[in-house]
């Protein structure tokens, strides 16, 4: 489950935390995501992976090997363009030797069903 709020998407934990803070201030749910988090499906197709808008403050953050915190993945259903985006990002991170990258440490694992090019094959081409 995910929430949209002020033109961003948030994981379930962060969305509920934002609602709690707004409720404490007396903010009412107007049905408008500009005013109050609104439930959003996290299985909609997207053209790139979506991470929680709370970023490093995400309550369910992902931790990279270099200590960097990033917002957790929110939904993992990709369009064909999204699959190509992930493939290209992973390949580029490998090419550049970026070990601590979102593409390698999060996306390559989460989207393991994608047929990523074999690095050795690329070097032989």
C-alpha positions as CSV (number, residue, x, y, z in Angstrom):
1,X,0.0,0.0,0.0
2,X,1.2,3.5,-0.7
3,X,0.0,7.1,-0.2
4,X,0.2,10.2,-2.4
5,X,0.7,13.5,-0.7
6,X,1.7,16.9,-2.0
7,X,2.8,15.5,-5.4
8,X,4.9,12.6,-4.0
9,X,4.4,9.0,-3.1
10,X,5.0,7.6,0.4
11,X,5.3,4.0,1.8
12,X,2.5,2.8,4.1
13,X,4.5,3.6,7.3
14,X,5.4,7.1,6.3
15,X,2.0,7.8,4.9
16,X,0.4,6.8,8.2
17,X,2.9,8.9,10.1
18,X,2.1,12.0,8.0
19,X,-1.6,11.4,8.7
20,X,-1.0,11.1,12.4
21,X,1.0,14.4,12.4
22,X,-1.8,16.1,10.4
23,X,-4.5,14.7,12.7
24,X,-2.7,16.0,15.7
25,X,-2.8,19.5,14.2
26,X,-6.5,19.1,13.5
27,X,-6.1,18.8,9.7
28,X,-9.1,17.1,8.2
29,X,-9.1,14.7,5.2
30,X,-10.5,16.8,2.4
31,X,-10.0,14.0,-0.2
32,X,-7.3,16.1,-1.8
33,X,-3.8,14.7,-1.8
34,X,-2.5,18.3,-1.6
35,X,-4.0,18.6,1.9
36,X,-3.9,15.0,3.3
37,X,-2.3,11.7,2.2
38,X,-4.6,9.7,0.0
39,X,-4.4,5.9,-0.5
40,X,-2.8,4.9,-3.7
41,X,-2.3,1.5,-5.3
42,X,1.3,0.3,-5.2
43,X,0.8,-2.1,-8.0
44,X,0.3,0.4,-10.8
45,X,2.8,0.2,-13.6
46,X,5.5,2.9,-13.6
47,X,8.3,3.9,-16.0
48,X,10.9,3.7,-13.3
49,X,11.1,2.4,-9.8
50,X,9.3,4.5,-7.2
51,X,10.9,5.2,-3.8
52,X,9.2,6.7,-0.7
53,X,9.2,10.5,-0.8
54,X,10.6,10.6,2.7
55,X,14.0,9.7,1.4
56,X,16.6,9.1,4.1
57,X,13.9,9.9,6.7
58,X,11.7,7.0,5.5
59,X,10.6,4.8,8.4
60,X,11.2,1.7,6.2
61,X,14.4,3.0,4.5
62,X,16.8,0.9,2.5
63,X,20.4,1.1,3.6
64,X,23.2,1.0,1.0
65,X,26.6,-0.5,1.8
66,X,28.2,2.9,2.0
67,X,25.7,3.9,4.8
68,X,23.4,6.0,2.6
69,X,19.7,5.7,3.5
70,X,17.1,5.9,0.8
71,X,13.3,5.7,0.8
72,X,12.1,2.1,0.4
73,X,10.7,0.9,-2.9
74,X,7.0,1.7,-3.2
75,X,5.6,-0.7,-5.8
76,X,7.6,-2.7,-8.2
77,X,5.4,-3.1,-11.3
78,X,7.2,-1.7,-14.3
79,X,6.1,-0.8,-17.8
80,X,8.3,-2.1,-20.6
81,X,10.0,1.3,-20.5
82,X,10.5,0.9,-16.8
83,X,12.2,-2.5,-17.4
84,X,14.6,-0.9,-19.9
85,X,15.2,2.0,-17.5
86,X,16.3,-0.5,-14.8
87,X,18.4,-2.6,-17.2
88,X,20.2,0.5,-18.4
89,X,20.8,1.9,-14.9
90,X,22.1,-1.4,-13.6
91,X,24.4,-1.8,-16.7
92,X,25.7,1.7,-16.3
93,X,26.4,1.3,-12.6
94,X,28.3,-1.9,-13.3
95,X,30.2,-0.2,-16.1
96,X,31.2,2.7,-13.9
97,X,32.1,0.3,-11.0
98,X,29.5,1.9,-8.7
99,X,29.2,-0.8,-6.0
100,X,27.1,1.3,-3.6
101,X,24.4,2.3,-6.0
102,X,20.6,2.1,-5.8
103,X,20.6,0.4,-9.2
104,X,22.9,-2.5,-8.1
105,X,22.1,-2.8,-4.4
106,X,18.3,-2.4,-4.6
107,X,17.0,-2.6,-8.1
108,X,19.1,-5.5,-9.4
109,X,18.0,-7.6,-6.5
110,X,14.3,-6.5,-6.4
111,X,13.9,-6.9,-10.1
112,X,15.9,-10.1,-10.4
113,X,13.4,-11.4,-12.9
114,X,14.7,-9.0,-15.5
115,X,17.1,-10.5,-17.9
116,X,20.1,-8.4,-17.1
117,X,23.0,-8.6,-19.6
118,X,25.9,-10.7,-18.4
119,X,28.9,-8.4,-17.6
120,X,31.5,-10.9,-19.1
121,X,29.5,-11.1,-22.3
122,X,29.4,-7.3,-22.6
123,X,33.2,-7.2,-22.2
124,X,33.7,-9.8,-24.9
125,X,31.5,-7.9,-27.5
